[in-house]
Amino acid sequence: MDLKVILSVVLVATAIASSLDFFVWRKSRVSKLNAAKNKSRNIDFEKAQEFLKKPEWVQTSDTLLVVGLLVALVWYMLPNFELILVVALFISFVITLVEKLYLEKKKKADLDALYQKNANASSAEVEAVKKMPWWIDYGWSFFPLLLLIVGLRSFVYEPFKIPSGSMKPTLWVHDFILVNKFEYGLRLPVTKTKITEGSAPKRGDVIVFRAPHEPDKDYIKRLIGLPGDTVYYTPDHQLKIKPACKTAEQQQSAMDANLKCGVANTIDNTIVEPFGFEGDDILSENLAGVEHQILIDRSKKGQRLHIPQAHRIYEQLSKQRNDISKRIFFSKTEYASYIEDWENGVLVPEGEFFAIGDNRTGSSDSRFWGFIPEERMVGKAEAIWLHLEFGFDQNGFFHWVPTGVNFDRVGSIQ
């Protein structure tokens, strides 16, 4: 049976049971207590509580209803983990306000009323008056922790796990990295509204962003072209950059990156190790003063790479935006996604960026689905803090169980 169907059945069944208890069975228990009091004046607090106590299965139903609602809410918001955290923080905040501004005062008033009625009230009666519902206790208890987590992830550093090999050899699958969230300016969580100005992104930075064709998915690539730059990329994987030099700021940026204005600067790379990484050639590249390594599969040299699905998605996106200029680098043929346009150079639009993976023959990036709008920038990847090894049962049930930690991977990202 589908999990959604099971969850729906659980929610409906528990909601019915809890509603019946609140509107029908609770009144019946109160009536039985009042009848017992009329017969006997010796019913103490403990006996009264026995009359009012919910059956065990109803208590279980109430718990399942709350848990089911939380599961359904989380399920609805997946895979946006940030949204889950923000919603949890909001709910916890509301519960905290209700507890501090209303329930505490009400409990104090109820306790005063109890002592006025019975100066020698038992400890059980006092505890019953003081006791908060379990969801209230958990709600306000988690608020400080959730506030800390959301604050750190949104405005300081956010952890990410590398899911693919598009950034090899710089980043491997199962690397856990830290992304600086304030480097390019602070943004509000979920809405991504920019609230402070930060440093301008630089050529060579390893950036995390939301791709234009998959706005809910985080990508990580190396920033190559700034707004106004002209980027050249040949089928032999030679990268060239003609920097934007219209303003004094752009001219200074080009000078700092050792790029000459007005010409297509060849980005130097030298082979370090033939077939050195999983059969691919390792090359050392100097991009705007940033030394890093790239991978090239020599069997794909001279081939015109093509990712049909990304091609189709971005063409549809461009048509929706009614902006043909942003897809000029796609080939007119069905089998290639860049030919003459890339070799002749493509201008990076204002307010957008061009980024590609260090695994030049194994990365889905700006070469295939276009430029990255500034508002989709998430942050700058700065360090690897953990790398897990998965050495056995890779295709079996326990493929997710780590077998070790590679501490050699820990360090800053170049």
Residue pairs with C-beta under 8 A, 6 or more apart in sequence:
4 75
7 68
7 71
7 72
7 75
10 64
10 68
11 65
11 68
11 69
11 72
13 61
14 61
14 62
14 64
14 65
14 68
15 65
17 57
17 58
17 61
18 58
18 61
18 62
18 65
21 54
21 58
21 61
21 62
25 58
26 52
29 51
29 52
29 53
30 52
32 51
33 43
33 48
33 51
33 52
36 43
36 47
36 51
37 43
44 122
45 121
45 122
45 124
45 125
45 128
46 122
46 124
49 124
49 128
54 62
66 135
73 87
74 84
77 83
77 84
77 87
78 84
79 216
79 217
80 190
80 216
82 153
82 154
82 189
82 190
83 190
85 146
85 149
85 150
85 153
85 189
86 150
86 189
86 190
88 142
88 146
89 143
89 146
89 147
89 150
91 139
92 139
92 140
92 142
92 143
92 146
93 143
95 135
95 136
95 139
95 140
95 143
96 139
96 140
96 143
98 136
99 132
99 136
99 139
99 140
100 140
103 132
103 136
107 129
107 130
107 132
110 129
111 126
111 129
111 130
114 121
114 125
114 126
114 129
115 121
118 125
150 189
152 158
153 159
153 181
153 189
154 181
154 186
154 187
154 188
154 189
155 181
155 182
155 186
156 181
156 182
157 178
157 179
157 180
157 181
157 382
158 178
158 179
158 181
158 378
158 379
159 176
159 177
159 178
159 179
159 385
160 176
160 177
160 178
160 179
160 208
160 218
160 220
160 381
161 174
161 175
161 176
161 177
162 171
162 172
162 173
162 174
162 175
162 176
162 177
162 220
163 173
164 173
165 172
165 173
165 359
165 362
166 220
166 221
166 357
166 358
166 359
166 362
166 363
166 364
166 365
167 206
167 220
167 221
167 222
167 357
167 358
167 359
167 363
168 277
168 278
168 295
168 358
168 359
168 362
169 277
169 282
169 293
169 294
169 295
169 358
169 359
170 206
170 222
170 292
170 293
170 358
170 413
170 414
171 177
171 206
171 220
171 358
171 381
171 384
171 413
172 387
172 409
174 387
174 388
174 389
174 390
175 384
175 386
175 387
175 409
176 384
176 385
176 386
176 387
176 388
177 220
177 381
177 382
177 383
177 384
177 385
177 413
178 381
178 382
178 383
178 385
179 208
179 378
179 379
179 380
179 381
179 382
180 379
180 380
180 381
180 382
181 187
181 378
181 379
182 196
182 198
182 379
183 198
183 199
183 379
183 380
184 198
184 199
184 200
184 201
184 377
184 379
184 380
185 194
185 195
185 196
185 197
185 198
186 194
186 195
186 196
186 198
187 193
187 194
187 195
188 195
192 375
192 376
194 375
200 226
200 253
201 207
201 223
201 226
201 353
201 377
201 380
202 223
202 253
202 257
202 288
203 223
203 224
203 225
203 226
203 241
203 257
203 287
203 288
203 290
204 222
204 223
204 257
204 287
204 288
204 289
204 290
204 292
205 222
205 223
205 290
205 380
206 220
206 221
206 222
206 223
206 380
206 381
206 413
207 220
207 221
207 222
207 223
207 353
207 355
207 372
207 377
207 378
207 379
207 380
207 381
208 218
208 219
208 220
208 377
208 378
208 379
208 380
208 381
209 218
209 219
209 220
209 221
209 355
209 372
209 376
209 377
209 378
210 216
210 217
210 218
210 219
210 376
210 378
211 217
211 219
211 369
211 372
211 376
212 314
212 317
212 369
212 370
212 371
212 372
212 373
212 376
213 310
213 313
213 314
213 317
213 369
213 370
215 376
218 378
219 365
220 381
221 355
221 356
221 357
221 363
221 365
221 366
222 287
222 292
222 355
222 356
222 357
222 358
223 353
223 354
223 355
224 231
224 239
224 241
224 287
224 354
224 355
224 356
224 366
225 231
225 241
225 348
225 353
225 354
225 355
225 366
226 243
226 244
226 250
226 253
226 348
226 353
227 244
227 348
227 349
227 350
227 351
227 352
227 353
228 243
228 244
228 246
228 250
228 347
228 348
228 350
229 241
229 242
229 243
229 244
229 347
229 348
229 354
230 241
230 242
230 264
230 345
230 346
230 347
230 348
231 239
231 240
231 241
231 242
231 342
231 345
231 346
231 348
231 354
232 238
232 239
232 240
232 241
232 242
232 264
232 342
232 343
232 344
232 345
232 346
233 239
233 240
233 338
233 342
233 343
233 356
233 367
234 342
234 343
235 301
235 302
235 303
235 304
235 339
235 343
236 301
236 302
237 296
237 301
237 360
237 361
238 266
238 267
239 266
239 267
239 269
239 285
239 287
240 264
240 265
240 266
240 267
240 345
241 259
241 264
241 265
241 267
242 262
242 263
242 264
242 265
242 345
243 250
243 253
243 254
243 257
243 259
243 260
243 261
243 265
244 250
244 253
244 254
244 348
245 251
245 254
245 261
245 262
251 261
254 260
254 261
256 288
256 289
257 288
257 289
258 288
258 289
259 265
259 288
264 345
267 285
267 286
267 287
268 285
268 286
269 283
269 284
269 285
269 286
269 294
270 283
270 284
271 281
271 282
271 283
272 282
272 283
272 284
272 293
273 281
273 282
274 281
275 281
276 282
277 295
279 297
280 295
280 296
280 297
280 298
280 359
280 361
280 362
281 295
281 296
281 297
281 298
282 293
282 294
282 295
283 293
283 294
283 295
283 296
284 291
284 292
284 293
284 294
285 291
285 292
285 293
285 294
290 414
291 414
292 358
292 414
293 358
294 358
294 359
294 360
295 358
295 359
295 360
295 361
295 362
296 360
296 361
297 361
297 362
300 361
304 331
304 335
304 336
304 337
304 338
304 339
305 336
305 337
305 338
305 361
305 367
305 368
306 335
306 336
306 337
307 337
307 364
307 368
307 369
308 334
310 337
310 364
310 368
310 369
311 330
311 337
311 368
311 369
313 369
314 327
314 330
314 368
314 369
314 370
315 327
315 330
317 370
318 324
318 326
318 327
318 370
325 349
326 349
326 370
326 371
327 370
328 341
328 346
329 337
329 338
329 341
329 342
329 346
329 367
330 337
330 338
330 341
331 337
331 338
331 339
331 340
331 341
333 339
337 367
337 368
338 367
342 367
346 354
348 354
348 371
349 371
351 373
351 374
352 371
352 372
352 373
352 374
353 366
353 371
353 372
353 374
353 377
354 366
354 371
354 372
355 365
355 366
355 372
356 363
356 365
356 366
356 367
357 363
357 364
357 365
366 372
381 413
382 412
382 413
383 410
383 411
383 412
383 413
384 409
384 410
384 411
384 412
384 413
385 410
386 405
386 409
386 410
387 405
387 406
387 407
387 409
387 410
388 402
388 404
388 405
388 406
389 402
389 403
389 404
389 405
389 406
390 399
390 400
390 401
390 402
390 403
391 403
391 404
392 398
392 403
393 399
393 401
